[in-house]
Amino acid sequence: MPNIQRPTDASIIVTYRCPMHCKMCNIWNNPTEPKRELVAADLKCLPQLKFINITGGEPFVREDLPEIIEECYRHTGRIVISTSGWFEDRVIDLAKRFPNIGVRISIEGLSQKNDDLRGRQGGFDRGLRTLLTLRSMGVKDIGFGCTVSNNNSTDMLSLYRLSRELGMEFATAAFHNSFYFHKYDNEITNRERVIADFEQLIEWQLQENHPKSWFRAFFNMGLINYIEGGRRMLPCEAGMMNFFIDPYGEVYPCNGLEERFWKASMGNIHDTEDFMTLWTSEQAEAVRVKVRTCPKNCWMVGTAAPVMKKYVRHPAAWALRNKWRSLLGKKPVLDKQWYDVGQDPRQGMGK
């Protein structure tokens, strides 16, 4: 068996329960049973990590979330929670207890568009009010998370401008199909409009002074490539440096798996006291073999960010070249090329 490095990033799905009724996600219609969800003690087996994302469903439906966060902080110095912001008081109380916590509130557009897509009136107001309260408390690592589906990409641009005015982070995604979302019919149909809006976002991000924004522009170019049906620009190495844990304790390489292609667990944290035993097992390696020839071309931050860091010379060269073009008043070159870094040529070739 090849030498397996310790992972650096983890996403922990603490529940599939959710108060929102999002059109692009059916998690809310497939809730977990509370008594079967993992608890803080189950996470004692985790290794030391650079980053943990806590997600759901809606993490704040868990009344024991502070205990889960406390345990996670024993394994990492940075935690970001993805939330709808629906439970305002719970978010604020958690931030008071853990002032270094990161919070990304999922907002899919301005008020009317957001509430329509997320299926609950008042969702935008609660989310924005939560962010403003966190900002007034001095919490630094906060921002918006916007998933672009059909007909909300123009609102995405408005949210980006709002995030810049407020000095907050702005993360993007495009909707996908997977077991995680319980959706298999998500497809962006107004591609020209969505792509044009992402191109505008990329131009704005390249005009910023922080290199982090230039790399986000590269990531957003990858989203355009995904929407166009192109081959993933950098390889997927899910299950090498990152993993997902579902509410039942199953460890998966990513959250983009679909049973019509393949879906396999690397193991269950309930079955081991040492995560690295699971991580280096034959079962885990068999999953990595599947990843190397996975036919899908997902482009989600959980699996894109690690390879952007590992093969940083490619996004860095693109970012510097296009930052220079931005300074000259020229539009960026969105070449969306496939970078050969020695990956299995069968990956992303479809079925």
N, C-alpha and C positions, 0 to 999 in steps of 0.2 A: 504494500500500500504506500502511495506517495507520502512525503512529509507534509502534514497538514498543520498550517499555522493557526494560532488562536484567533478567533474572530474579533472584529473591532466594533461592529455595529449590530444592534438588535432592535427589532420592533416587537412589542408585546401587545397582543390584542386581548385586552382584559375582559371584554364582553361583546356579544352581538346584540345586546339590548340597546335601543336608541329611541328617544322621543321624537326624532325627526322622521319624515316620510319622504325621503329624497327620491326624485324620479330616476336618477341615474344609479341608484343603489338600492338593493332589496335586503340589506342587513336587518333593517327594522322589522321586516316581515318574516325573519328567520331567527328569532331571539334565542339566546342560550337560557338554559335553566340555571338560576342563580346558584343552586347547591352544587352544580357541576363545574362551575367556573374556578380557575386556578386562584390560589390565595398567595399572600406574601411569602409564607413559609416554603411554597413550592419553588420560589425563585432563589433560594439559598444556594442552589447548585451552580448558579451562573458564574462564569469567569469574570475577570476584570476586563472591562470594555471601555472604548472611547466615548460611546454614545448609545443612549437608549431612547427610543420613541415609544411613548405609551399611546395606544390608540384603541379604537373600538370599531363598530358601535360608538356609543357615547361613554367614555371612561368615567364621567362624573355621575353615572347612575350607581356606581360602586361606592357604597358608604364606607368601605374599608380601603378606598383609594389612598389615603395618607399612609397607611401601613405598607401598601405596595410600593409607593414612592420611597418611603424610608428604606425598605429593603433594596430597592434598585440603586439608591445612592451609595450603598455599600459596595457596588460593583462598577460604578462609573461616576465621573465628575460632571457629566452633562446629560440632562433629561429634558426632552421636549414632549409636551402633551398636545395631541391633536383633539380638538373639541369643537362642538357647535356653539359653545358659550351659553347654551340654554339655561344651565344651572348657575346663574351668575354668582350667587352667594358662595356656592361650594368652590368655584374657581378662585374667588377672592380669598376665602379662608385658607385654601391650600397654598396660595402664593404668600400669604402672611407667614405660614409655617415654613415654607421653602422658598425664600426670596430669590434664589438663583434659578428657579425653575424656568423653563422655556414654555411658552404657550402659543400655539398657532390655532386661530379660530377660523373654522371653515365658513367662508362667506362667498357665495356664488354669483354675486352681483349687487347692484343697488337694491334698495328696500323691496320694491315690488317683485323684481326678478328673483332675488334671493328667496323670498318667502314662497314664491310660486314653485321654484325648483326644489326647495327643501321641505315643502309641504306643511309648514307651520307658520301661521301669521305671527308677526312679532319677532321672528328669528333674527332678522337683520338688526333690529333695535337692541335686542339683548346682547348679540355678539359685539356690536360696536361699543355699546355702553361698558361691557366687560373689559374690552381693550383699553378704553379711555380711563377706567378706574385703575387698571393695572399700571398704566403709564403714570398716573398721578401718584401711585405708591412707589414709583421708582424701579419697577420691574423692567429690566433691560431687554431680555430676550423674548419679545412679543411680536406678533404680526398676523397678517392675513394668510390664509391658504385658499386658493381659488381653483376649483376643478372646472375646466372648460368642457361643456357639452354642446348641445345645439342651441344656438341663439343667445349665448351669454358672453361671447368674446368681447363685444364692445363694452359691456359693463366691466369686464376684466380690466380694461384700460383705465376706466374711471377709478376702480379700486386701487390700481397701481399708483395713480396720481394722488389719491387720498393717503395711501401708505407713505409716500414720499413726504407729503405735507406734515404728517404726524411723526415722521422719523421711525417708522416701524418696518419690519421685515415683510417681504412679499414673495410667497411661494406659489408656483403654478403646477398644474397637472392637467392632463386630458383624460376624459373618462375611458376606462378599460372594461373588458369582460374578464371575469375570473370567479373562482369558487368563493373568494373573499367577499366580493360585492354581491354575490348571488345574482349576477346579471350576465346574460350571454347575447343580448341584442343591442348593446350600446354601439352606435355608429354615428360619427359626425357627418351629417348630410350637407350642411352648408359650408363646404370646405373652403371655397374661395374667400368668403367673409372671415372665417376663423383664421385662415393662414395670413390674410392681410393684416388682421389685428395682432397676431403674434409677431409679424414682421415689424409693425410699429413699436411693439413692446421691446423688441430686440434693439431697435434704433435708440430708444430712450435709455435702455440699460447701458448701452455702449457709451452714451453721453455722460454717464455718472463717473465720479472720480474714483470709486472704490473698485479694485480688481474683482472682488466677489461678485459684483453686478455683471462684469464682463463674462465671467464663467456661467452665471445664470443665463446670459444671452445665448451662450453655447448650448446649455441645457434646453432652452426654449427652441433653438434651431432643431434639436433632437425631437422635440414634440411636433414640429412641422413635418419632419421626416416621418414620424410615426403616423401622423394624420394622412399623409400622402401614401402610406403603405410601403415606405422604403425599408431597406434592410438596416437594422440597428447599427448606428455609427461605430460604437465601441462594443466589445463583446459583453455578454451577460456572464458574470461570474458569481451568480447567486449561490449561496451555500459555501462560499470560500471565505469571505470576510464579513458577511452579514447573514442574518437568519430572522425568521418570523416565528413567534410562538402563538398558537391560537388559544382561545379560552379554555380548551380542554387539555392543554399542555403539549400538543403535538408541535414538533419543530419542522418547519418547512423552509426551503431555500428562499422563497419569495411569496408575495401575495398575488401573483399573476397567473397561477396555475389554473388550468381548465381540464376537467376529466376527459373531454373529447380529444385532447392532445395527450396529456398525462398528468397525473397528480400522485405524489408519493411523499410520505413522511420520512424524515431522517431519524425519528425516534420520539419518545415522549419523556418529558422531564420528570414525570412521576415514577419512571422506572430506573432512575439513577440518582446517586448523591453527588456525582461529579459530572458536570456538563461535558467536559473534555472526553470522557469515556464514550458518550453518545456521539460527539463531534468527530471522533476518529474511528468510529465503528464501520464495519463493512456495509451496513445499511445506509449510513450517511454517505459513504463513498459511492454507492450505487446510485444515489440521488444526484450526486455531482456529475456522474457520467451522463445522466439524462439531461442535466442542464447544458452540458457541452454540446449537445446535439438538439436542444430545444427548438422546435420549429417557429415559436412565436418571436415577435420583435417588440416586446413591451419596452416602454421608455418611462419608467417611474423613478422618482428620486431615490428610493430605497436601494435600487440596483444600479442606477446610473451614476450616483455620486461616488460610490467606492471605486468604480473603474475610471471615472474622470480624475480621481486623485492618483490612482495607480499608474495610469498612462497619461500623466498630466502634460507631457510635452505636446500632445496633439491639441487638446483644448486651449492650452496656453499659447501655442503658436497662432491658432485661429483668433483668440481673443486679442492678442497684441497687434496682429495684422489689421483686424477690423476696428480696434480702438484708434489706430493711426488713421484709418480711413475716416472715422468719425470726426477726428480733429481737423481733417482736411475738408469736412463738409460733404463727404461722399457716403453713399449708402453701403451697408455691409455686404460682403459676398457670402451668400448662404449656400455654400457648396454641398453641404449635407453628405460628405463622402464617407464611405466605409473604410475604416482604418484597419489594416491587416497587422495585428500584433501577435500573430501566431495562434489564433484561436482555431477551433475545429471549423473547417469550411462548411460543414453541414448545418451549423447553427443558424437559425433564422431563415431557413430555406422553405419553410412551410411544409404542409402535408397534402 
